[in-house]
Amino acid sequence: MKLAVIGIIINGDRSVAENVNKILSSYGDFIVCRMGVPDRVNNIYVISIIVRAELEVISALSGKLGRLSSVKVKSAITDADINEN
């Protein structure tokens, strides 16, 4: 298991947020924490999540999010193996 922080930025088209939420819900068992910060003035929406999962799961989640239009994704993954508790 790895611990990762995934940053998600939705720029402009907020209608994609429904698809982002569907993807995040489907990976809900791996999400430890989620925080959203809307910047409505500039039409930018930021979501950060902390994920505890195997590398393949983290990559799949990031990839699905990154394929959505108007969405940018960046991931930071720990080198250390994390014990599942």
C-alpha positions as CSV (number, residue, x, y, z in Angstrom):
1,M,0.0,0.0,0.0
2,K,1.1,3.5,-0.8
3,L,-0.1,6.9,0.6
4,A,-0.7,9.6,-2.1
5,V,-2.0,13.1,-2.3
6,I,-3.9,13.8,-5.5
7,G,-4.7,17.4,-6.5
8,I,-7.6,18.0,-8.9
9,I,-8.3,21.3,-10.6
10,I,-11.5,21.9,-12.5
11,N,-11.1,25.0,-14.6
12,G,-14.1,26.7,-16.2
13,D,-16.7,24.0,-17.0
14,R,-18.2,23.0,-13.7
15,S,-20.6,20.5,-15.3
16,V,-17.7,18.0,-15.3
17,A,-17.8,18.0,-11.4
18,E,-20.6,15.4,-11.5
19,N,-18.3,13.0,-13.4
20,V,-15.4,13.8,-11.0
21,N,-17.7,13.0,-8.0
22,K,-18.8,9.7,-9.6
23,I,-15.2,8.6,-10.1
24,L,-14.2,9.6,-6.6
25,S,-17.2,7.7,-5.2
26,S,-16.2,4.6,-7.0
27,Y,-12.8,4.8,-5.3
28,G,-14.3,5.8,-1.9
29,D,-12.9,2.8,-0.1
30,F,-9.4,4.1,-0.8
31,I,-9.9,7.8,0.0
32,V,-8.8,8.7,3.5
33,C,-9.6,12.4,3.3
34,R,-11.1,14.8,0.8
35,M,-11.2,18.6,0.8
36,G,-12.7,20.9,-1.8
37,V,-12.1,24.6,-2.2
38,P,-14.2,26.6,-4.7
39,D,-12.9,29.8,-6.3
40,R,-16.2,30.9,-7.8
41,V,-15.0,34.3,-8.7
42,N,-12.4,32.8,-11.1
43,N,-14.4,29.7,-12.0
44,I,-11.8,27.3,-10.6
45,Y,-12.5,24.5,-8.3
46,V,-9.8,22.6,-6.4
47,I,-10.2,19.2,-4.7
48,S,-7.4,17.5,-2.8
49,I,-7.7,13.9,-1.7
50,I,-5.5,11.6,0.3
51,V,-5.5,8.0,-0.9
52,R,-4.2,4.8,0.7
53,A,-4.0,2.1,-2.0
54,E,-1.8,0.0,-4.2
55,L,0.1,1.9,-6.9
56,E,-2.1,0.5,-9.7
57,V,-5.2,1.8,-8.0
58,I,-3.7,5.3,-7.5
59,S,-2.6,5.4,-11.1
60,A,-6.0,4.2,-12.4
61,L,-7.8,6.9,-10.3
62,S,-5.5,9.6,-11.5
63,G,-5.8,8.5,-15.1
64,K,-9.6,8.4,-15.1
65,L,-9.8,11.9,-13.6
66,G,-7.1,13.3,-16.0
67,R,-9.0,12.1,-19.1
68,L,-12.0,14.4,-18.2
69,S,-12.1,17.7,-20.1
70,S,-11.4,20.8,-18.0
71,V,-9.7,18.7,-15.3
72,K,-6.0,18.7,-14.4
73,V,-4.6,16.1,-12.0
74,K,-1.3,15.9,-10.2
75,S,-0.3,13.1,-7.8
76,A,2.4,12.8,-5.1
77,I,3.1,9.2,-4.0
78,T,5.1,8.1,-0.9
79,D,8.1,5.8,-1.4
80,A,7.3,4.0,1.9
81,D,5.0,1.1,2.1
82,I,2.0,1.8,4.4
83,N,0.5,-0.9,6.6
84,E,-3.2,-1.4,6.3
85,N,-4.9,-0.9,9.7
